[in-house]
Amino acid sequence: MSFSTSILTFLSVASVYIVFTFAWGWYKGRQEQDERETDQDAQHATTGGGDH
């Protein structure tokens, strides 16, 4: 295996890990945001919905 082939293999594997990491972070961020919105909706439902 030549040196350039080794570099290309490394870069392709690294790019898969990078894409997976960003996708996982985006997914977890969306999940946490949805949980916060759900918690805020529950608080509004129990407190009467807002300031008076």
C-alpha positions in Angstrom: 0.0 0.0 0.0 1.5 3.3 -1.0 1.8 6.3 1.2 -0.9 8.3 -0.6 -3.3 5.4 -0.4 -2.7 5.2 3.3 -3.4 9.0 3.7 -6.6 8.7 1.7 -7.8 5.8 3.8 -7.0 7.7 7.0 -8.8 10.8 5.7 -11.9 8.8 4.6 -12.1 7.0 8.0 -11.6 10.3 9.9 -14.3 12.0 7.8 -16.8 9.3 8.7 -16.0 9.8 12.4 -16.3 13.6 12.1 -19.7 13.4 10.2 -21.0 10.9 12.8 -19.9 13.2 15.7 -21.6 16.2 14.2 -24.7 14.3 13.4 -24.8 12.8 17.0 -24.3 16.3 18.5 -27.1 17.8 16.3 -29.4 14.9 17.3 -28.7 15.3 21.0 -29.1 19.1 20.8 -32.5 18.7 19.1 -33.5 16.1 21.7 -32.6 18.4 24.6 -34.3 21.4 22.9 -37.5 19.3 22.5 -37.3 18.3 26.2 -36.9 21.9 27.3 -39.9 23.0 25.2 -42.0 20.2 26.7 -40.9 21.2 30.2 -41.8 24.8 29.5 -45.2 23.8 28.1 -45.9 21.8 31.2 -44.9 24.7 33.4 -47.3 27.0 31.5 -50.1 24.5 31.9 -49.6 24.2 35.6 -49.0 27.9 36.3 -51.9 29.2 34.3 -50.1 30.2 31.2 -48.2 33.3 31.9 -47.8 36.7 33.6 -50.8 38.7 34.8 
